Amino acid sequence: MDPKSCPCQRGVLRMTPAERFQKVLKRPAGIAFALLAVAALWLGSAAASQGLSQVPVKGMVTMVDLGADQCVPCKMMAPILEKLKKAYEGKAAIIFIDVWKNTDEARRFGIRAIPTQIFYDATGREVGRHVGFMSEKDIIDQLTRIGVR
């Protein structure tokens, strides 16, 4: 491999993200790409947060799992949440929110670490909060304590 073709030899890896962004913007295609990226982020977060305004679900016990698609404990909980979502359909709302994609929701729910599970009763009052991986049994126990059968 030619040392000059390696990114670390050209100084690319030693640049700050802001310096790399400035370098991209010097090219016409870079400017268009940057504008598209900003528009996609803005539109994506606005569209995603519109559906989240209904959390917790009115008139139904709700469990909100706040995490991220790339978080290891969150990935471990994903199949559990899918299973519980099907098992409790019509009885309780099981909702996952990716706080890396929906940063406003992290602030709204006061998240300090992920994953965080918040439990609401049918009136929308918070009745429990847990930080970290939560097993299927523990989630079921919490839902049962709230009154879900």
N, C-alpha and C positions, 0 to 999 in steps of 0.2 A: 504494500500500500504506500502510495506517495504521501510523505508527511504533510505536504501542503494541502492535500485533499481532506485530511482529518479535521473536523470542526474544532477540536481543542487546539490545534496548531494555528488556526486562523483567528483565534481569539473569540469565536462565537460563544463558547461555553463560559468565558470569563465576563461576558456582557451581562448587565442587569437586564431584567425584563423590559424596562423602559427603553434602554439603549437598543435592544433587539426590535422593539416596536417602532422606534424612530427609523431604524435601518429599513424596515419593511415599508414604511410610509414614503420613503424616497422613490419607490418604484410605483408607476401608475397602477399596475395590477394590485399592488399592496394596499393602496388607498381604497380601491373598490372592495377588496377583501375585508379590510378593517371596518368599513361602513356596513357591509352585509353582516359581519359578525356582531357588531353592536346592535343592529336592528333585530337580528334573530334573538339575541339575549333579551332585549327589551320586550319584544312581542311574546317570546316564550314565557317569561316570568309573569307578564300581565295576564296571559291566557291561563297559565297554570294556577295563579292565585285566585282567579275568579271563582273556580269551583270549590276552593278551600274556605270560602267565607261561611259556608254552612256547617263548619266543624266547631263544636260538637253537634251531632245531628239532633234536632229538636224532637222531643218525645220518645227518644230511644237511648238506651245505654250505649255509650260510645267508648271505644278504646282507640287512642291515637298513638301510633308508633312513629316517633320522629327520629330519622336516621339518614343514611345515605346509601346509594347503590354500591359504592365502592368501599364501604366500611365492613370489616370482616365480621364482627358480631351481628351487624345488620343483615349481612348476607346469610348468616346462619339462621336468623329469625324469619327470613322471607318465606320458606316453605311452611313454617308453623302458622304464620299470619294468613297465608292463602288457605290452608286447611281450616282454620278457625273462621275465616270469612265465609266459607261455604257452610260450615256446621251451624253458625249462628245467624245465617241469613234470615232477616225478618224479626230476629230477637235482639240483636245487638249490631252496631256498626263497628267494623274493624277497619281502620284507615291508616295507611302508611303515607308519610310526607317526607320527601327527600329535602332535607334542609340545606344541602349544598346547591340545589337547584331553586329552592324557594327560601332565600335567606330572610325575607320578611316574616315568614312563619316561625323561624327559629326565635326571632325577637318577640313575636306575638305570644309564643308559648313559654318564653323565658328559659330557653334551652342553654345549658352550660356544657353538656357532654352528650354524646350519642352512643348507642341508642337510648332514648328516653320514652317511656310509655306513660301516658296520662289516661286515667279512667274517669269518665263522667257518668253521673246518674241520668235518669230520663229527664230530669229538669234542667240539665246542662251544668250542674254544679260539679266541680272537680272533687272527687272522693279518694283519689289515690294517684301516686306518682312513683315511678321506679326508674333508676338510671342503670344502664348496662343490659347485658343479655338477660332475657326473661324466658324461662322454659314454658312449654305448652301447659304443663300441669299448673304452674304458678299463675299463668294468665287465666286459665279456667277457674281456679280457686278465687281469684279476684273478681271475675265476672259473676260467679256464684254468690259471693258476699254482697255484691251490689244488687242482686235479685234476678239475674238472668237464669232461666231454667233450660 
